[in-house]
């Protein structure tokens, strides 16, 4: 049973409840950012594909072709992952603060991947993708490094071990 409340309280609570709709800005601009990143990453992959075509058919042979190729692809994967972070963020904010997405509930894929029921669940999903972004960024940086001393190689091995442990614990925590 609802208690009687005063006019001022009713107006304030109604305004407060409707104020949650400001989060639609985060949803809209998160989606715009995701689309922009998907387009830029796709353009990067297209550029790599054109460069590969030139390498094989137009006799364009830059000295560091393999580094350009691998670096470009890894950079695109990094951008795609960041775009996915923005997508998950946008879907999560929308479902938590605005409304459930009816199309996602009817879809087998959307219901599993993008269903967000609490801020902790959103944080967990975003955290996993952010860790993957960091791993890909690390891999991108390591490709362009030179290792001259045994100590530097030991540092590389240690960092790979820590990344593997992070992935293990991240995966173990999900079960």
MODELLER restraints for C-alpha pairs under 7 A, 6 or more apart:
rsr = mdl.restraints
at = mdl.atoms
rsr.add(forms.Gaussian(group=physical.xy_distance, feature=features.Distance(at['CA:20:A'], at['CA:97:A']), mean=6.15, stdev=0.5))
rsr.add(forms.Gaussian(group=physical.xy_distance, feature=features.Distance(at['CA:21:A'], at['CA:97:A']), mean=6.98, stdev=0.5))
rsr.add(forms.Gaussian(group=physical.xy_distance, feature=features.Distance(at['CA:21:A'], at['CA:98:A']), mean=6.27, stdev=0.5))
rsr.add(forms.Gaussian(group=physical.xy_distance, feature=features.Distance(at['CA:23:A'], at['CA:97:A']), mean=6.95, stdev=0.5))
rsr.add(forms.Gaussian(group=physical.xy_distance, feature=features.Distance(at['CA:24:A'], at['CA:94:A']), mean=6.89, stdev=0.5))
rsr.add(forms.Gaussian(group=physical.xy_distance, feature=features.Distance(at['CA:26:A'], at['CA:90:A']), mean=6.82, stdev=0.5))
rsr.add(forms.Gaussian(group=physical.xy_distance, feature=features.Distance(at['CA:27:A'], at['CA:90:A']), mean=4.42, stdev=0.5))
rsr.add(forms.Gaussian(group=physical.xy_distance, feature=features.Distance(at['CA:27:A'], at['CA:93:A']), mean=6.50, stdev=0.5))
rsr.add(forms.Gaussian(group=physical.xy_distance, feature=features.Distance(at['CA:27:A'], at['CA:94:A']), mean=6.27, stdev=0.5))
rsr.add(forms.Gaussian(group=physical.xy_distance, feature=features.Distance(at['CA:30:A'], at['CA:86:A']), mean=5.36, stdev=0.5))
rsr.add(forms.Gaussian(group=physical.xy_distance, feature=features.Distance(at['CA:30:A'], at['CA:87:A']), mean=6.76, stdev=0.5))
rsr.add(forms.Gaussian(group=physical.xy_distance, feature=features.Distance(at['CA:30:A'], at['CA:90:A']), mean=5.54, stdev=0.5))
rsr.add(forms.Gaussian(group=physical.xy_distance, feature=features.Distance(at['CA:31:A'], at['CA:86:A']), mean=6.67, stdev=0.5))
rsr.add(forms.Gaussian(group=physical.xy_distance, feature=features.Distance(at['CA:31:A'], at['CA:87:A']), mean=6.12, stdev=0.5))
rsr.add(forms.Gaussian(group=physical.xy_distance, feature=features.Distance(at['CA:31:A'], at['CA:90:A']), mean=6.31, stdev=0.5))
rsr.add(forms.Gaussian(group=physical.xy_distance, feature=features.Distance(at['CA:33:A'], at['CA:86:A']), mean=7.00, stdev=0.5))
rsr.add(forms.Gaussian(group=physical.xy_distance, feature=features.Distance(at['CA:34:A'], at['CA:83:A']), mean=4.28, stdev=0.5))
rsr.add(forms.Gaussian(group=physical.xy_distance, feature=features.Distance(at['CA:34:A'], at['CA:84:A']), mean=6.89, stdev=0.5))
rsr.add(forms.Gaussian(group=physical.xy_distance, feature=features.Distance(at['CA:34:A'], at['CA:86:A']), mean=5.49, stdev=0.5))
rsr.add(forms.Gaussian(group=physical.xy_distance, feature=features.Distance(at['CA:34:A'], at['CA:87:A']), mean=6.08, stdev=0.5))
rsr.add(forms.Gaussian(group=physical.xy_distance, feature=features.Distance(at['CA:37:A'], at['CA:79:A']), mean=5.94, stdev=0.5))
rsr.add(forms.Gaussian(group=physical.xy_distance, feature=features.Distance(at['CA:37:A'], at['CA:80:A']), mean=6.65, stdev=0.5))
rsr.add(forms.Gaussian(group=physical.xy_distance, feature=features.Distance(at['CA:37:A'], at['CA:83:A']), mean=5.55, stdev=0.5))
rsr.add(forms.Gaussian(group=physical.xy_distance, feature=features.Distance(at['CA:38:A'], at['CA:80:A']), mean=5.84, stdev=0.5))
rsr.add(forms.Gaussian(group=physical.xy_distance, feature=features.Distance(at['CA:38:A'], at['CA:83:A']), mean=6.25, stdev=0.5))
rsr.add(forms.Gaussian(group=physical.xy_distance, feature=features.Distance(at['CA:41:A'], at['CA:76:A']), mean=4.56, stdev=0.5))
rsr.add(forms.Gaussian(group=physical.xy_distance, feature=features.Distance(at['CA:41:A'], at['CA:79:A']), mean=5.71, stdev=0.5))
rsr.add(forms.Gaussian(group=physical.xy_distance, feature=features.Distance(at['CA:41:A'], at['CA:80:A']), mean=6.30, stdev=0.5))
rsr.add(forms.Gaussian(group=physical.xy_distance, feature=features.Distance(at['CA:44:A'], at['CA:72:A']), mean=6.68, stdev=0.5))
rsr.add(forms.Gaussian(group=physical.xy_distance, feature=features.Distance(at['CA:44:A'], at['CA:76:A']), mean=6.19, stdev=0.5))
rsr.add(forms.Gaussian(group=physical.xy_distance, feature=features.Distance(at['CA:45:A'], at['CA:73:A']), mean=6.35, stdev=0.5))
rsr.add(forms.Gaussian(group=physical.xy_distance, feature=features.Distance(at['CA:45:A'], at['CA:76:A']), mean=6.49, stdev=0.5))
rsr.add(forms.Gaussian(group=physical.xy_distance, feature=features.Distance(at['CA:48:A'], at['CA:69:A']), mean=6.23, stdev=0.5))
rsr.add(forms.Gaussian(group=physical.xy_distance, feature=features.Distance(at['CA:48:A'], at['CA:72:A']), mean=6.58, stdev=0.5))
rsr.add(forms.Gaussian(group=physical.xy_distance, feature=features.Distance(at['CA:54:A'], at['CA:60:A']), mean=5.47, stdev=0.5))
rsr.add(forms.Gaussian(group=physical.xy_distance, feature=features.Distance(at['CA:55:A'], at['CA:61:A']), mean=5.55, stdev=0.5))
rsr.add(forms.Gaussian(group=physical.xy_distance, feature=features.Distance(at['CA:71:A'], at['CA:140:A']), mean=6.21, stdev=0.5))
rsr.add(forms.Gaussian(group=physical.xy_distance, feature=features.Distance(at['CA:74:A'], at['CA:136:A']), mean=6.89, stdev=0.5))
rsr.add(forms.Gaussian(group=physical.xy_distance, feature=features.Distance(at['CA:74:A'], at['CA:140:A']), mean=6.16, stdev=0.5))
rsr.add(forms.Gaussian(group=physical.xy_distance, feature=features.Distance(at['CA:75:A'], at['CA:140:A']), mean=6.99, stdev=0.5))
rsr.add(forms.Gaussian(group=physical.xy_distance, feature=features.Distance(at['CA:78:A'], at['CA:133:A']), mean=5.81, stdev=0.5))
rsr.add(forms.Gaussian(group=physical.xy_distance, feature=features.Distance(at['CA:78:A'], at['CA:136:A']), mean=6.04, stdev=0.5))
rsr.add(forms.Gaussian(group=physical.xy_distance, feature=features.Distance(at['CA:78:A'], at['CA:137:A']), mean=6.58, stdev=0.5))
rsr.add(forms.Gaussian(group=physical.xy_distance, feature=features.Distance(at['CA:81:A'], at['CA:129:A']), mean=6.89, stdev=0.5))
rsr.add(forms.Gaussian(group=physical.xy_distance, feature=features.Distance(at['CA:81:A'], at['CA:133:A']), mean=6.02, stdev=0.5))
rsr.add(forms.Gaussian(group=physical.xy_distance, feature=features.Distance(at['CA:82:A'], at['CA:133:A']), mean=6.72, stdev=0.5))
rsr.add(forms.Gaussian(group=physical.xy_distance, feature=features.Distance(at['CA:85:A'], at['CA:126:A']), mean=6.00, stdev=0.5))
rsr.add(forms.Gaussian(group=physical.xy_distance, feature=features.Distance(at['CA:85:A'], at['CA:129:A']), mean=6.28, stdev=0.5))
rsr.add(forms.Gaussian(group=physical.xy_distance, feature=features.Distance(at['CA:88:A'], at['CA:114:A']), mean=6.40, stdev=0.5))
rsr.add(forms.Gaussian(group=physical.xy_distance, feature=features.Distance(at['CA:88:A'], at['CA:126:A']), mean=6.97, stdev=0.5))
rsr.add(forms.Gaussian(group=physical.xy_distance, feature=features.Distance(at['CA:91:A'], at['CA:114:A']), mean=6.64, stdev=0.5))
rsr.add(forms.Gaussian(group=physical.xy_distance, feature=features.Distance(at['CA:92:A'], at['CA:116:A']), mean=5.33, stdev=0.5))
rsr.add(forms.Gaussian(group=physical.xy_distance, feature=features.Distance(at['CA:92:A'], at['CA:122:A']), mean=6.05, stdev=0.5))
rsr.add(forms.Gaussian(group=physical.xy_distance, feature=features.Distance(at['CA:95:A'], at['CA:101:A']), mean=6.55, stdev=0.5))
rsr.add(forms.Gaussian(group=physical.xy_distance, feature=features.Distance(at['CA:95:A'], at['CA:116:A']), mean=6.60, stdev=0.5))
rsr.add(forms.Gaussian(group=physical.xy_distance, feature=features.Distance(at['CA:96:A'], at['CA:117:A']), mean=6.70, stdev=0.5))
rsr.add(forms.Gaussian(group=physical.xy_distance, feature=features.Distance(at['CA:96:A'], at['CA:118:A']), mean=6.82, stdev=0.5))
rsr.add(forms.Gaussian(group=physical.xy_distance, feature=features.Distance(at['CA:104:A'], at['CA:110:A']), mean=4.66, stdev=0.5))
rsr.add(forms.Gaussian(group=physical.xy_distance, feature=features.Distance(at['CA:104:A'], at['CA:111:A']), mean=5.35, stdev=0.5))
rsr.add(forms.Gaussian(group=physical.xy_distance, feature=features.Distance(at['CA:105:A'], at['CA:111:A']), mean=5.19, stdev=0.5))
rsr.add(forms.Gaussian(group=physical.xy_distance, feature=features.Distance(at['CA:116:A'], at['CA:122:A']), mean=5.94, stdev=0.5))
rsr.add(forms.Gaussian(group=physical.xy_distance, feature=features.Distance(at['CA:147:A'], at['CA:153:A']), mean=6.14, stdev=0.5))
